[in-house]
């Protein structure tokens, strides 16, 4: 019985210590993965419901708080018109935290209601989630948008012009700096 135990222990020790060459030969290669590795990319997940195909954009200012929005600092995502919620993902360049940003709510001129279920910001292992109960604290709407509940946003033309967007408030940028 003792001999059997020693044999089993020896087998376990030697089988766990296989060389990398042998692992490759048998197809059982072990890869080391660092799960704590951070990529320093701010991601914005925009969960919406829209009835039309449209393009959404996120524009940001990262160089100075007095800067202006620039087409070179624009992220774009297409949305499909459907009855289900969908999530659009915007990724900032690596190690960029904005002074402010805005989310353009479509460019095709639809005067319809857009449902914004939530906006989630994520950087490495940290996140901020914003839903209709807190959205007015963190974003300001412009004159092309009407909402009473901060969940359903009616996009409108005003004097023949159309440019509905939400702009981040200073409170959100401070929260990003502190929590992300």
N, C-alpha and C positions, 0 to 999 in steps of 0.2 A: 504494500500500500504506500509506504514511504517512497519507494522507487517510482511509483506512478505519479505522486505529487511532484517530485523533483523533475520528472520527465515533462510534465505539463507546464511547470513554471519555466523550465528551460525553453520549451517550445514557444511559449508566449514571449519571452524576452527576445529570442532570436528572430521571431517573425515580426515583431514590432520594430525592430532595428534594421529593416531591409534598406539596402543602399538605394540611392536615387536611380542608379543604372537599372537595378532589378525592377524598381517601380515602373520605370519607363518601358521595360521589356514586357511586363505583364499588363501594361495599360492602366495601372493603378497609381498614377502620379499624384502626389500630394502637393497642393499649392498653398503657400502661406498667404493669408489675406489679412490686411490690417483694417479691421472694421472701424477703427477710430480715425481713419484718414478723413480729413475735411477738404472739400473742394473750393470753399470760399465763393460760391456762386449764389447770389440772391435769386430765388425763384418766386414768381407770383402765379398762383393758381386761381383762375377766374371761372367760377362755376355758374353757368347761366342756362337759361332756356330761351330760345329764340325761334320764331316760326319761319324765318327767312335765312337763306345763305347770305353771309356777310363777312367782312373782314374787320377785325378788331386790332387796335394798335395800343401800345404802351410807349409813351415818349418820356424821356427822363433828362434831368439836368444833374450832372455830377461834378462839374468843375467849380462852380461858385453859386452861392445862394441867390445872386442877382442875375444868373444866366438866363438864356432864352432857350426854348425848345428848338431842336435842330433835327432835321430828317436823318442825319447820320447817327443819331442816338434814338432810334426807333426800332421797336420790336413788333412783329406782326404775327397774327394767327388767324386762320380762317375758321369760321363756325358754320355748321350745317343747320339748316332749318329743320327742326324736329320737335316732337312733343316731350322728349326726354331731356333730363339735365345732361350737360356736357361740360367738360373742364378744359379750358384753354390754358396752356402753360407758357409763360414768358420767362426767359432766362437772361438776367443781366450779364454783362461781361464779368470775368473773374475779378474779385476784390473791388467791385464797384458798389458803393452805397449811395443812393441818390440824395440830393438836397431836396428835390421834389420830383414827382412824376404825375402823369395823367393817363387815364385810360379812355381812349376814344371808343365810343359805343356804336361803331358801325360807320361805314362810309358810303353806302349805296342809297341813302336818302329815304329809308323806310320810316314812315310815321306810324310806328306800331309800338306795342308794349314789349319791353325786354325784361325778363325776370332775372335778377341777380341774386342767386341763392347764397353765395358766400365768396369772399376773397381771402385767400390764405397766402401769407408770405412765409418763406422758409429759407433759412440760411444754416447750413451744416445740420446740427441736431436740434435747432431751435425753430419755433414757429409762432406766428401770430395769426389767429383766425378771426375774421370779421364777418358778421352776418347782419341781417336787417336791423337787429336791435341795437347795434353799435356803429353802423356804417356812417351815420351823420356826424359822429365824433371825429372820424378819421378822413372823410372825404367831403368835398364841396361840389355840388352840381352846378352846371352852367344854365344859361337861359333857354337852351334847346331841350331841356329835360324837365318833365313834371313827375313828381312822386309825392305820395302822402305817407307811404309805409316803408320806404327805403328797401323795398323788395321788388316792386313793379315800377319800371321806369318808362314813361311815355316819351318817345323821341319825337320832336317836332321841328318843322321848318319855321323860321321867324324872318319875316320880310324877304322871303325867297331864299334864305340861307339856311344851311344845315351843318352843324358841327357839334353833336352832343358828346360831352365828355365829363368825367369826374376827375377832380384834382385832389391830390393828397394834401392834407392839412399839416401844419407844423407839428401838431400833436402826434400824428402817425410817424413822422420822420424821427422825432425824439424817441418814440417807443421802439422803432427799429434800431436806433443807435444803442439803446439801453438793453433791449431784450434779445436782439439777434446778434 
